[in-house]
Structure formats: structure tokens, C-alpha cells
């Protein structure tokens, strides 16, 4: 396809050399004007600015940043774009980064036949100034990181040189169990999944169930922490013959899948079964699922991660590592209630 308009060749965008020629100055002097150097005379500065305006020149911010030794970018690695639990953290991260003049580049852990690079190496090749890890990144990949970085959440592996910001998963599961027990539930099933955060939440669930003298039931070991993961495990629960009056999921995405499976089997929520999630994602809100869930304070976690990262990049990269624990809150909505009957095996019949 020809890059022309009305039969005329498309004009190339003006370069810094074009500006220098138009203003009759050197390229280096144009660079000084663009950087705001106070040593440039008013006459030369006016000539350069006039040439920029006449030619419609737009300086490359990326090139300017590289010249200054920084790209003013922060990389963030998440597990999956479909997982809504990252929205709060990314919002908080972006808020602080925006105020500091940094862009946030987000990558998930996908594999593509078109690229050999994994998320870490791809972001490193883009020369990000700092990195936030909010996924289960393998140890060998983390060893490639040569910029300041912060880990979000309990992970299977946390690099010894990484700062850490995480929600208090133990306290969050204590709130879950306490809420359900106070409603009168005794037969509670927890759906777990893959990863360090799922492991910590499962361990906490077992601990607090035992403290209440109740039998902890856990299903879904290694299951994906997604809607389809929750849906498939919920169907397995319904077909297992287990008695239960409540299901608590590892996160809201799993809980959404649970709700879908229960609806498919004509199981009413919360009349027959109470369901509770974790993370307080947008789908859990009063406008959508109205899901009882644990608010892990994702936006605050993102803000703290950004603050720590910027401090390490700008001040003292050798200072002691920071570990911050954020307390969660319980958001009670429409999917939990007192048990009316014990839910048992249900089929499509």
C-alpha cells in the first residue's frame, strides 16, 4: 500500500536536524533548548522555538529520557489480564507513578510462539527503571532483574533483594471463617488454587476452622484461580456427596464461577448455600454480583509498592529491604446468610 495522499508522497515528520537547519543553529543547541537549559541566549532560544512551531516538530520524549539515563517507566508483571484482582493494585500503582511522572507498562505471564522472551526479559529489554512483580515468576527469571523491584503478595518464591508488599491473608481468612461461623455455618468448603497466595489462604482457613472446632474441607488443589476454575471445582463439590452450607473461594473470580455452577444446578444463593470471595474486585460490587468478599485493599497495596519503588530508585538502593503488611476488611453483601438447610449432593435431574 502506497504511503501517499492525493498522488503526493507523504511528508516525513520533521527531525531535530530539520529544526537546527531552520533555526540556523547546531543540533546540540536545539537539544539544550528542549531540555530547558538556562545557558541558551534568548535570541537563539526564540529562533529554535519559532522553527519548532513552523515545522510542527514533536520531540521524542523517550529519546530525551534515554539521554537523561532513564526511561521514566515502571514495569508490572501480573498473572493474567482476565484476573480482575489486579485492578485495584494497578490503579494504586498508577496513581503514585503518575504523580512522579512515570508510565506503567503491564505484562502478563503469557507464552507466545512469536516471542522467545518471557515477561521479565521483555521488560528489561525496554529499559524500565523499576519493576513490580504480582505473579508467580520463576526464580531463574527473577535472577535476570537488574533494576529495583517490589514483590506484591505472598509468592512461592520471593527474591532476597526484593521489597515486599502484601495483604494479610491470614487475617482475611480469619474474617471469612468468623463471619460464616457467626451466621451459624459449620460445614464450610474452601476452594483453593495454585500459587503462594492460594497456599497462604488455604493454610489460614484450616487454622481458623480448627480453632472453632470445625472440620476444614478443602477442594481444588492446584486449580486455576479463575472463573472456570471455580466453576469446575464447584461442580465437583456438588457431585461429591459432601455436605456443606457455605463455600469460600480463593478470590472473586473463583467465586463467580461457583455462583455460575450453583445457578446451573438450581441451588439458591444465599438461601441454600452462602458464597464468599476474596479481593473485592469490581465484579463483586453492589452493582454486579453483590458478593460478600474480603477487601484486601488492593489500591493501597499498589500505592505502597510504587512509593517504595520510587524511593529505592531515587534515593538509596542499598537501604534495608522493606516489608509491608496491609490489613484487609470484610465487605458483607448479598451472598451470605444464616444456613436454612444443609446442602447435599445435587445433580441436573
KASUL-V666427 format. One record per residue. N is the residue number from 1. PHI is phi in whole degrees, 0 to 359 (none if undefined). PSI is psi in radians with two decimals (999 if undefined). NEAR is the number of other C-alpha atoms within 10 Angstrom. Layout:
# KASUL-V666427
n: [N | N]
phi: [PHI | PHI]
psi: [PSI | PSI]
near: [NEAR | NEAR]
This chain:
# KASUL-V666427
n: [1 | 2 | 3 | 4 | 5 | 6 | 7 | 8 | 9 | 10 | 11 | 12 | 13 | 14 | 15 | 16 | 17 | 18 | 19 | 20 | 21 | 22 | 23 | 24 | 25 | 26 | 27 | 28 | 29 | 30 | 31 | 32 | 33 | 34 | 35 | 36 | 37 | 38 | 39 | 40 | 41 | 42 | 43 | 44 | 45 | 46 | 47 | 48 | 49 | 50 | 51 | 52 | 53 | 54 | 55 | 56 | 57 | 58 | 59 | 60 | 61 | 62 | 63 | 64 | 65 | 66 | 67 | 68 | 69 | 70 | 71 | 72 | 73 | 74 | 75 | 76 | 77 | 78 | 79 | 80 | 81 | 82 | 83 | 84 | 85 | 86 | 87 | 88 | 89 | 90 | 91 | 92 | 93 | 94 | 95 | 96 | 97 | 98 | 99 | 100 | 101 | 102 | 103 | 104 | 105 | 106 | 107 | 108 | 109 | 110 | 111 | 112 | 113 | 114 | 115 | 116 | 117 | 118 | 119 | 120 | 121 | 122 | 123 | 124 | 125 | 126 | 127 | 128 | 129 | 130 | 131 | 132 | 133 | 134 | 135 | 136 | 137 | 138 | 139 | 140 | 141 | 142 | 143 | 144 | 145 | 146 | 147 | 148 | 149 | 150 | 151 | 152 | 153 | 154 | 155 | 156 | 157 | 158 | 159 | 160 | 161 | 162 | 163 | 164 | 165 | 166 | 167 | 168 | 169 | 170 | 171 | 172 | 173 | 174 | 175 | 176 | 177 | 178 | 179 | 180 | 181 | 182 | 183 | 184 | 185 | 186 | 187 | 188 | 189 | 190 | 191 | 192 | 193 | 194 | 195 | 196 | 197 | 198 | 199 | 200 | 201 | 202 | 203 | 204 | 205 | 206 | 207 | 208 | 209 | 210 | 211 | 212 | 213 | 214 | 215 | 216 | 217 | 218 | 219 | 220 | 221 | 222 | 223 | 224 | 225 | 226 | 227 | 228 | 229 | 230 | 231 | 232 | 233 | 234 | 235 | 236 | 237 | 238 | 239 | 240 | 241 | 242 | 243 | 244 | 245 | 246 | 247 | 248 | 249 | 250 | 251 | 252 | 253 | 254 | 255 | 256 | 257 | 258 | 259 | 260 | 261 | 262 | 263 | 264 | 265 | 266 | 267 | 268 | 269 | 270 | 271 | 272 | 273 | 274 | 275 | 276 | 277 | 278 | 279 | 280 | 281 | 282 | 283 | 284 | 285 | 286 | 287 | 288 | 289 | 290 | 291 | 292 | 293 | 294 | 295 | 296 | 297 | 298 | 299 | 300 | 301 | 302 | 303 | 304 | 305 | 306 | 307 | 308 | 309 | 310 | 311 | 312 | 313 | 314 | 315 | 316 | 317 | 318 | 319 | 320 | 321 | 322 | 323 | 324 | 325 | 326 | 327 | 328 | 329 | 330 | 331 | 332 | 333 | 334 | 335 | 336 | 337 | 338 | 339 | 340 | 341 | 342 | 343 | 344 | 345 | 346 | 347 | 348 | 349]
phi: [none | 285 | 270 | 229 | 217 | 56 | 81 | 253 | 300 | 293 | 285 | 284 | 297 | 295 | 251 | 296 | 291 | 297 | 297 | 299 | 294 | 296 | 273 | 59 | 225 | 276 | 300 | 295 | 289 | 300 | 298 | 296 | 296 | 295 | 274 | 81 | 299 | 279 | 277 | 277 | 294 | 297 | 295 | 294 | 298 | 296 | 295 | 293 | 295 | 295 | 294 | 298 | 293 | 294 | 275 | 71 | 287 | 241 | 295 | 282 | 298 | 298 | 295 | 297 | 293 | 298 | 297 | 273 | 88 | 221 | 259 | 56 | 231 | 238 | 268 | 229 | 249 | 243 | 287 | 203 | 297 | 282 | 277 | 287 | 294 | 274 | 298 | 298 | 299 | 293 | 296 | 295 | 299 | 293 | 304 | 288 | 296 | 302 | 299 | 268 | 81 | 252 | 270 | 249 | 251 | 252 | 226 | 259 | 267 | 294 | 249 | 233 | 293 | 271 | 226 | 269 | 286 | 271 | 301 | 297 | 295 | 296 | 290 | 297 | 292 | 274 | 61 | 296 | 276 | 201 | 219 | 239 | 255 | 233 | 202 | 274 | 275 | 303 | 302 | 297 | 285 | 294 | 293 | 279 | 288 | 236 | 231 | 302 | 210 | 233 | 259 | 255 | 83 | 290 | 237 | 299 | 224 | 242 | 300 | 296 | 257 | 261 | 290 | 223 | 232 | 212 | 281 | 277 | 295 | 295 | 294 | 299 | 288 | 298 | 296 | 298 | 296 | 299 | 300 | 292 | 294 | 295 | 284 | 111 | 282 | 236 | 264 | 243 | 249 | 255 | 263 | 261 | 190 | 261 | 113 | 297 | 293 | 298 | 298 | 295 | 291 | 296 | 301 | 292 | 302 | 299 | 301 | 282 | 296 | 297 | 296 | 271 | 72 | 250 | 277 | 282 | 250 | 233 | 224 | 91 | 305 | 77 | 288 | 294 | 272 | 230 | 301 | 293 | 297 | 296 | 298 | 291 | 292 | 297 | 296 | 296 | 297 | 297 | 267 | 278 | 88 | 294 | 268 | 198 | 238 | 210 | 232 | 243 | 259 | 294 | 208 | 292 | 298 | 300 | 299 | 297 | 295 | 298 | 300 | 295 | 294 | 294 | 298 | 299 | 264 | 62 | 266 | 276 | 242 | 261 | 301 | 265 | 220 | 271 | 229 | 224 | 253 | 203 | 116 | 55 | 282 | 305 | 291 | 278 | 292 | 299 | 271 | 235 | 281 | 53 | 272 | 292 | 203 | 260 | 274 | 279 | 63 | 302 | 298 | 293 | 299 | 296 | 297 | 296 | 298 | 295 | 299 | 297 | 296 | 295 | 297 | 292 | 288 | 264 | 241 | 225 | 289 | 260 | 292 | 301 | 295 | 255 | 231 | 240 | 247 | 258 | 282 | 272 | 226 | 268 | 249 | 270 | 231 | 262 | 261 | 231 | 200 | 297 | 290 | 259 | 202 | 278 | 282 | 238 | 305 | 231 | 234 | 281 | 287]
psi: [2.21 | 2.38 | 1.15 | 2.90 | 2.17 | 0.62 | 0.00 | 2.48 | 2.43 | 2.39 | 2.40 | 2.54 | 2.50 | 2.60 | 3.04 | -0.48 | -0.65 | -0.72 | -0.78 | -0.73 | -0.75 | -0.69 | -0.12 | 0.83 | 3.10 | 2.79 | -0.67 | -0.59 | -0.64 | -0.72 | -0.69 | -0.70 | -0.76 | -0.55 | -0.08 | 0.38 | 2.25 | -0.10 | -0.10 | 2.36 | 2.70 | -0.61 | -0.82 | -0.71 | -0.76 | -0.68 | -0.71 | -0.78 | -0.64 | -0.71 | -0.69 | -0.76 | -0.73 | -0.74 | -0.26 | 0.59 | 2.35 | 1.91 | 2.55 | 1.94 | -0.67 | -0.75 | -0.70 | -0.71 | -0.71 | -0.70 | -0.52 | 0.05 | 0.06 | 2.67 | -0.13 | 0.71 | 2.59 | 2.27 | 2.50 | 2.25 | 2.13 | 2.96 | -0.86 | 2.36 | -0.40 | -0.26 | 1.89 | -0.15 | -0.25 | -0.19 | -0.82 | -0.82 | -0.76 | -0.61 | -0.81 | -0.70 | -0.78 | -0.67 | -0.86 | -0.68 | -0.72 | -0.83 | -0.51 | -0.01 | 0.42 | 2.49 | 2.60 | 2.18 | 2.16 | 2.35 | 2.51 | -3.06 | 0.43 | 2.70 | 2.37 | 2.38 | -0.25 | -0.20 | 2.38 | -0.35 | 2.47 | 3.09 | -0.73 | -0.90 | -0.59 | -0.78 | -0.63 | -0.67 | -0.38 | 0.01 | 0.79 | 2.63 | -0.36 | 2.92 | 2.48 | 2.18 | 2.06 | 0.82 | 2.98 | 1.40 | 2.21 | 2.63 | -0.77 | -0.53 | -0.65 | -0.47 | -0.28 | -0.23 | 2.18 | 0.44 | 2.84 | 2.48 | 2.74 | 2.43 | 2.38 | 2.16 | 2.87 | 2.17 | 2.79 | -0.60 | 2.21 | 2.13 | 2.40 | -0.25 | 0.18 | 2.39 | 2.80 | 2.26 | 2.19 | 2.73 | 2.72 | 1.53 | -0.56 | -0.79 | -0.66 | -0.77 | -0.50 | -0.73 | -0.68 | -0.93 | -0.76 | -0.77 | -0.83 | -0.69 | -0.71 | -0.48 | -0.30 | 0.12 | 2.41 | -0.59 | 1.60 | 2.30 | 2.31 | 2.27 | 2.08 | -2.86 | -2.75 | 2.49 | 2.88 | -0.68 | -0.70 | -0.71 | -0.80 | -0.70 | -0.65 | -0.82 | -0.72 | -0.69 | -0.84 | -0.77 | -0.86 | -0.49 | -0.77 | -0.68 | -0.50 | 0.08 | 0.42 | 2.70 | 2.06 | 2.17 | 2.17 | 2.33 | 2.82 | 0.44 | 2.18 | 0.08 | 2.64 | 2.47 | 1.01 | 3.08 | -0.79 | -0.57 | -0.83 | -0.68 | -0.83 | -0.70 | -0.65 | -0.69 | -0.66 | -0.72 | -0.80 | -0.52 | -0.07 | -0.35 | -0.01 | 2.53 | 2.40 | 2.67 | -0.13 | 2.59 | 2.24 | 2.28 | 2.86 | -0.61 | 3.11 | -0.58 | -0.80 | -0.75 | -0.64 | -0.70 | -0.66 | -0.80 | -0.67 | -0.75 | -0.71 | -0.73 | -0.68 | -0.57 | 0.19 | 0.58 | 2.12 | 2.40 | 2.16 | 0.16 | -0.78 | -0.72 | 2.35 | 2.51 | 2.36 | 2.41 | -2.77 | 2.36 | -0.42 | 0.98 | 2.94 | -0.59 | -0.32 | -0.18 | 3.05 | -0.38 | -0.18 | -1.75 | -0.32 | 0.81 | 2.26 | 2.30 | 2.99 | 2.17 | 1.88 | 0.07 | 0.86 | -0.73 | -0.70 | -0.66 | -0.76 | -0.71 | -0.77 | -0.71 | -0.77 | -0.74 | -0.82 | -0.76 | -0.78 | -0.69 | -0.74 | -0.63 | -0.62 | -0.40 | -1.30 | 1.72 | -0.25 | 0.04 | 2.83 | 2.53 | 2.54 | 2.36 | 2.08 | 2.34 | 2.14 | 2.23 | 2.34 | 3.00 | 2.65 | 2.27 | 1.84 | 2.19 | -2.39 | -0.01 | 0.10 | 2.47 | 3.03 | 2.47 | 2.36 | -0.48 | 2.79 | 2.17 | 2.28 | -3.00 | 2.29 | 2.52 | 3.13 | -0.10 | 999]
near: [3 | 7 | 9 | 10 | 9 | 6 | 8 | 8 | 10 | 11 | 9 | 6 | 10 | 14 | 17 | 18 | 14 | 16 | 25 | 20 | 14 | 16 | 20 | 13 | 16 | 13 | 16 | 12 | 17 | 24 | 16 | 14 | 18 | 14 | 11 | 11 | 12 | 10 | 10 | 14 | 10 | 10 | 8 | 16 | 22 | 14 | 18 | 24 | 17 | 15 | 20 | 22 | 12 | 11 | 15 | 13 | 16 | 12 | 14 | 10 | 11 | 13 | 12 | 15 | 13 | 12 | 10 | 11 | 11 | 14 | 20 | 20 | 21 | 25 | 23 | 26 | 22 | 22 | 16 | 15 | 14 | 11 | 17 | 18 | 22 | 20 | 17 | 23 | 23 | 23 | 17 | 21 | 25 | 21 | 16 | 18 | 22 | 12 | 8 | 13 | 10 | 17 | 15 | 21 | 15 | 16 | 19 | 17 | 16 | 11 | 11 | 9 | 5 | 6 | 8 | 10 | 12 | 16 | 21 | 23 | 15 | 15 | 23 | 17 | 10 | 12 | 19 | 22 | 22 | 25 | 28 | 26 | 24 | 22 | 24 | 21 | 22 | 13 | 12 | 8 | 12 | 18 | 11 | 11 | 17 | 13 | 15 | 21 | 28 | 27 | 26 | 27 | 21 | 23 | 21 | 17 | 15 | 21 | 17 | 8 | 16 | 20 | 22 | 26 | 25 | 24 | 23 | 20 | 27 | 19 | 19 | 24 | 27 | 17 | 20 | 24 | 24 | 16 | 17 | 24 | 18 | 11 | 14 | 14 | 22 | 22 | 21 | 25 | 23 | 21 | 30 | 30 | 26 | 16 | 18 | 17 | 22 | 25 | 20 | 19 | 27 | 25 | 16 | 19 | 29 | 19 | 17 | 20 | 21 | 12 | 10 | 13 | 9 | 16 | 14 | 18 | 17 | 18 | 17 | 21 | 14 | 14 | 19 | 20 | 24 | 21 | 20 | 19 | 22 | 30 | 21 | 19 | 23 | 26 | 19 | 16 | 22 | 21 | 13 | 12 | 12 | 14 | 16 | 23 | 26 | 27 | 24 | 27 | 31 | 28 | 29 | 31 | 28 | 31 | 32 | 24 | 23 | 29 | 25 | 20 | 21 | 20 | 12 | 13 | 14 | 13 | 17 | 14 | 17 | 17 | 15 | 22 | 25 | 26 | 27 | 32 | 27 | 29 | 27 | 25 | 23 | 16 | 16 | 24 | 15 | 12 | 9 | 9 | 17 | 16 | 28 | 27 | 30 | 26 | 19 | 26 | 20 | 26 | 19 | 19 | 27 | 27 | 22 | 24 | 29 | 28 | 16 | 21 | 24 | 21 | 13 | 21 | 15 | 8 | 9 | 10 | 13 | 8 | 9 | 10 | 14 | 12 | 14 | 16 | 14 | 17 | 16 | 21 | 18 | 18 | 20 | 15 | 16 | 15 | 21 | 24 | 24 | 18 | 21 | 13 | 11 | 14 | 18 | 16 | 13 | 16 | 11 | 6 | 4]
